[in-house]
Protein backbone atom coordinates (compact mmCIF):
# COMPACT_ATOMS: atom_id res chain seq x y z
CA UNK A 1 0.00 0.00 0.00
CA UNK A 2 1.30 3.43 -0.95
CA UNK A 3 1.67 6.11 1.71
CA UNK A 4 -1.03 8.74 1.25
CA UNK A 5 1.27 11.45 2.61
CA UNK A 6 4.16 13.05 0.76
CA UNK A 7 7.63 12.45 2.25
CA UNK A 8 7.63 16.02 3.61
CA UNK A 9 4.20 15.56 5.24
CA UNK A 10 5.22 12.18 6.68
CA UNK A 11 8.41 13.69 8.08
CA UNK A 12 6.47 16.53 9.66
CA UNK A 13 3.96 14.13 11.23
CA UNK A 14 6.67 11.81 12.59
CA UNK A 15 8.62 14.78 14.02
CA UNK A 16 5.67 15.56 16.30
CA UNK A 17 6.11 12.26 18.14
CA UNK A 18 7.77 13.10 21.45
CA UNK A 19 9.48 10.92 24.00
CA UNK A 20 9.31 13.13 27.09
CA UNK A 21 6.53 14.96 28.89
CA UNK A 22 3.78 13.21 26.93
CA UNK A 23 0.14 13.62 27.94
CA UNK A 24 -0.03 10.15 29.54
CA UNK A 25 3.18 10.84 31.47
CA UNK A 26 1.96 14.25 32.68
CA UNK A 27 -1.37 12.75 33.78
CA UNK A 28 0.35 10.06 35.84
CA UNK A 29 2.84 12.51 37.32
CA UNK A 30 -0.01 14.76 38.43
CA UNK A 31 -1.75 11.89 40.22
CA UNK A 32 1.39 10.52 41.91
CA UNK A 33 2.43 14.00 43.03
CA UNK A 34 -1.04 14.52 44.49
CA UNK A 35 -0.61 11.26 46.42
CA UNK A 36 2.54 12.66 48.02
CA UNK A 37 5.22 11.04 45.89
CA UNK A 38 8.30 13.01 44.91
CA UNK A 39 10.35 11.82 41.99
CA UNK A 40 13.02 12.70 39.49
CA UNK A 41 12.29 12.83 35.79
CA UNK A 42 13.96 10.89 32.99
CA UNK A 43 16.69 9.23 35.05
CA UNK A 44 19.66 9.91 32.77
CA UNK A 45 22.04 7.77 34.82
CA UNK A 46 19.82 4.69 34.68
CA UNK A 47 19.31 2.17 31.87
CA UNK A 48 16.44 3.20 29.60
CA UNK A 49 16.08 6.65 31.19
CA UNK A 50 12.91 5.84 33.16
CA UNK A 51 10.14 8.44 33.02
CA UNK A 52 9.88 8.63 36.82
CA UNK A 53 12.55 7.72 39.35
CA UNK A 54 11.55 7.38 43.00
CA UNK A 55 14.91 6.96 44.77
CA UNK A 56 13.33 6.75 48.25
CA UNK A 57 11.52 3.58 47.16
CA UNK A 58 14.24 2.39 44.75
CA UNK A 59 11.48 2.27 42.11
CA UNK A 60 11.25 3.47 38.51
CA UNK A 61 8.13 3.94 36.41
CA UNK A 62 7.94 3.80 32.64
CA UNK A 63 4.91 5.29 30.88
CA UNK A 64 4.75 3.26 27.68
CA UNK A 65 2.83 4.13 24.57
CA UNK A 66 0.62 1.17 23.67
CA UNK A 67 1.44 1.40 19.94
CA UNK A 68 5.24 1.65 20.22
CA UNK A 69 5.71 -0.82 23.08
CA UNK A 70 3.00 -3.32 21.98
CA UNK A 71 0.59 -3.42 24.88
CA UNK A 72 -0.96 -6.89 24.70
CA UNK A 73 -4.67 -7.04 23.83
CA UNK A 74 -4.89 -3.25 23.47
CA UNK A 75 -6.80 -1.68 20.58
CA UNK A 76 -4.14 1.04 20.26
CA UNK A 77 -1.40 -1.54 19.55
CA UNK A 78 -2.29 -2.08 15.90
CA UNK A 79 0.14 -3.02 13.16
CA UNK A 80 0.20 -0.73 10.12
CA UNK A 81 -0.96 -2.35 6.90
CA UNK A 82 1.78 -0.79 4.78
CA UNK A 83 5.44 -1.72 5.19
CA UNK A 84 4.38 -4.37 7.68
CA UNK A 85 7.70 -6.21 7.85
CA UNK A 86 9.48 -2.95 8.81
CA UNK A 87 6.98 -2.29 11.59
CA UNK A 88 7.08 -5.82 12.97
CA UNK A 89 10.88 -5.69 13.15
CA UNK A 90 10.74 -2.25 14.80
CA UNK A 91 8.22 -3.41 17.40
CA UNK A 92 10.27 -6.54 18.16
CA UNK A 93 13.37 -4.40 18.71
CA UNK A 94 11.42 -2.07 21.01
CA UNK A 95 10.13 -4.98 23.08
CA UNK A 96 13.59 -6.59 23.25
CA UNK A 97 15.07 -3.26 24.42
CA UNK A 98 12.33 -2.93 27.06
CA UNK A 99 13.13 -6.42 28.36
CA UNK A 100 16.90 -5.67 28.44
CA UNK A 101 16.35 -2.39 30.30
CA UNK A 102 13.98 -3.99 32.82
CA UNK A 103 16.44 -6.81 33.50
CA UNK A 104 19.35 -4.37 33.96
CA UNK A 105 17.36 -2.21 36.38
CA UNK A 106 16.13 -5.20 38.38
CA UNK A 107 19.66 -6.59 38.59
CA UNK A 108 20.76 -3.21 39.95
CA UNK A 109 18.12 -3.51 42.68
CA UNK A 110 15.36 -1.32 41.24
CA UNK A 111 11.66 -2.17 41.22
CA UNK A 112 10.36 -1.56 37.68
CA UNK A 113 6.73 -0.57 37.07
CA UNK A 114 5.00 0.15 33.78
CA UNK A 115 1.95 2.32 33.18
CA UNK A 116 0.38 2.02 29.74
CA UNK A 117 -0.94 4.92 27.69
CA UNK A 118 -4.48 3.47 27.66
CA UNK A 119 -4.41 3.19 31.48
CA UNK A 120 -4.05 6.95 31.89
CA UNK A 121 -6.20 8.09 28.96
CA UNK A 122 -8.77 9.86 31.14
CA UNK A 123 -8.66 11.60 34.50
CA UNK A 124 -10.51 8.70 36.14
CA UNK A 125 -8.22 6.07 34.60
CA UNK A 126 -5.12 8.08 35.53
CA UNK A 127 -6.33 8.34 39.13
CA UNK A 128 -7.01 4.59 39.33
CA UNK A 129 -3.66 3.72 37.75
CA UNK A 130 -1.82 6.16 40.01
CA UNK A 131 -3.44 4.64 43.10
CA UNK A 132 -2.59 1.12 41.90
CA UNK A 133 1.03 2.13 41.29
CA UNK A 134 1.16 3.89 44.68
CA UNK A 135 0.28 0.61 46.40
CA UNK A 136 2.96 -1.21 44.38
CA UNK A 137 5.56 1.49 45.08
CA UNK A 138 4.94 1.42 48.82
CA UNK A 139 4.87 -2.39 49.02
CA UNK A 140 7.95 -4.36 49.80
CA UNK A 141 9.60 -6.29 47.01
LINURUR-V582211 format. One record per residue. N is the residue number from 1. RES is the residue in one letter. SS is DSSP state (h for helix, s for strand, l for the rest). OMEGA is omega in whole degrees, 0 to 359 (* if undefined). Layout:
n->{N | N}
res->{RES | RES}
ss->{SS | SS}
omega->{OMEGA | OMEGA}
This chain:
n->{1 | 2 | 3 | 4 | 5 | 6 | 7 | 8 | 9 | 10 | 11 | 12 | 13 | 14 | 15 | 16 | 17 | 18 | 19 | 20 | 21 | 22 | 23 | 24 | 25 | 26 | 27 | 28 | 29 | 30 | 31 | 32 | 33 | 34 | 35 | 36 | 37 | 38 | 39 | 40 | 41 | 42 | 43 | 44 | 45 | 46 | 47 | 48 | 49 | 50 | 51 | 52 | 53 | 54 | 55 | 56 | 57 | 58 | 59 | 60 | 61 | 62 | 63 | 64 | 65 | 66 | 67 | 68 | 69 | 70 | 71 | 72 | 73 | 74 | 75 | 76 | 77 | 78 | 79 | 80 | 81 | 82 | 83 | 84 | 85 | 86 | 87 | 88 | 89 | 90 | 91 | 92 | 93 | 94 | 95 | 96 | 97 | 98 | 99 | 100 | 101 | 102 | 103 | 104 | 105 | 106 | 107 | 108 | 109 | 110 | 111 | 112 | 113 | 114 | 115 | 116 | 117 | 118 | 119 | 120 | 121 | 122 | 123 | 124 | 125 | 126 | 127 | 128 | 129 | 130 | 131 | 132 | 133 | 134 | 135 | 136 | 137 | 138 | 139 | 140 | 141}
res->{X | X | X | X | X | X | X | X | X | X | X | X | X | X | X | X | X | X | X | X | X | X | X | X | X | X | X | X | X | X | X | X | X | X | X | X | X | X | X | X | X | X | X | X | X | X | X | X | X | X | X | X | X | X | X | X | X | X | X | X | X | X | X | X | X | X | X | X | X | X | X | X | X | X | X | X | X | X | X | X | X | X | X | X | X | X | X | X | X | X | X | X | X | X | X | X | X | X | X | X | X | X | X | X | X | X | X | X | X | X | X | X | X | X | X | X | X | X | X | X | X | X | X | X | X | X | X | X | X | X | X | X | X | X | X | X | X | X | X | X | X}
ss->{l | l | l | l | l | l | h | h | h | h | h | h | h | h | h | l | l | l | l | l | l | l | h | h | h | h | h | h | h | h | h | h | h | h | l | l | l | l | l | s | s | l | l | l | l | l | l | l | l | l | l | s | s | s | h | h | h | l | s | s | s | s | s | s | l | h | h | h | h | l | l | l | l | l | l | l | l | l | l | l | l | l | l | h | h | h | h | h | h | h | h | h | h | h | h | h | h | h | h | h | h | h | h | h | h | h | h | l | l | l | s | s | s | s | s | s | h | h | h | h | l | l | h | h | h | h | h | h | h | h | h | h | h | h | h | h | h | h | l | l | l}
omega->{183 | 177 | 181 | 177 | 175 | 178 | 179 | 179 | 178 | 179 | 179 | 181 | 181 | 181 | 180 | 177 | 184 | 181 | 182 | 176 | 178 | 179 | 178 | 180 | 180 | 179 | 180 | 179 | 180 | 181 | 182 | 178 | 178 | 178 | 175 | 180 | 174 | 189 | 171 | 181 | 170 | 184 | 186 | 182 | 183 | 177 | 176 | 182 | 183 | 181 | 179 | 178 | 179 | 186 | 181 | 181 | 183 | 183 | 173 | 179 | 173 | 173 | 185 | 170 | 184 | 182 | 187 | 184 | 171 | 176 | 184 | 178 | 179 | 182 | 179 | 185 | 179 | 176 | 180 | 182 | 177 | 179 | 187 | 182 | 177 | 183 | 180 | 178 | 180 | 180 | 179 | 178 | 178 | 181 | 177 | 178 | 178 | 180 | 179 | 182 | 179 | 180 | 181 | 180 | 180 | 178 | 178 | 175 | 180 | 171 | 183 | 178 | 180 | 171 | 182 | 180 | 183 | 180 | 179 | 186 | 178 | 179 | 181 | 179 | 180 | 179 | 180 | 180 | 178 | 179 | 177 | 179 | 179 | 177 | 180 | 181 | 183 | 182 | 176 | 181 | *}
